[in-house]
Amino acid sequence: MLDGLLLNRCASHAQAFNRSVARYAGDGLDRYMLQVFLSGEVDVARGDARVQAGQGALICFDLAETLNSFNTEFDLLNVFIPRRRLSGLLKNPDSLHGLALDAESGTGRLLADYIVSLYRSGPGLSAVEETVAAGVLIQLAANAFNGVTLPETGPPDWADHALVLKARTVMRDFLDDPALGPDLIAGHMGISRARLYRAFNGIGGVHAIIREMRLRRCFADLSSPAHAGLTIAGIAHRWGFADPSHFARAFRARFGMTPGEARQRENLTRLGASGPDGLDRTYEAWIAAMG
């Protein structure tokens, strides 16, 4: 963890990856994922085109988009950056999915080298140095992607997919508004409540997604040193939970710990250790809890 970013190394045999709109709507991992390939190759569907990249490549994935890719046996570095930390610096914040940079020259090389260097030296950084290093990484990423000429093709034009993504943007923008609900979202999108409900049918429903987003935002604030001066009740109220007791029960049911325990950094490794399907969800939960 690096001041709200997540940097790790992942190696595996060949893998196919598929991330559907239902998966995104359910897990809400609204992040950019940058990958530097130390070895291996990736083949990614990007709209009607395909992107292929190999050893030394630097490629971006937008986790708010669907993903269909195949990796040969690989060893790579991942950087997860919350959308709100990077999107405001980008010329085309919604057009980076599957975009590969030239990591052999220019700003692409600078960014790739910095990620590798940061992975090696990150564990020895102080809290102040982590903040500076994360800021440099975000700025380098913005400079690198802003210098890329985007391909003509875009993501698939799926009606429900587009509605879900747009609705989640409205949810994110109004997450601290007590009035956030289907009426507000449908009004901002210019659609009926019924159309909104249909788009979320089968992926949890509008209210469940709002609740999940608010719980995750509460977790991020509770586990962040930057919000250590705020009370638990104040954080809960800030993100739409008027009843502290109800919030505490919902938080424990979702994360397996009390809000007070979430304020203790040593408890974070327990987060999401096992999901209802019996799978280890620790990695997913760490990404979800990023600032």
Summary of the structure (lengths in Angstrom):
residues: 291
radius of gyration: 19.3
end to end distance: 10.3
largest distance: 55.2
contacts: 873
relative contact order: 0.13
helix: 48%
strand: 19%
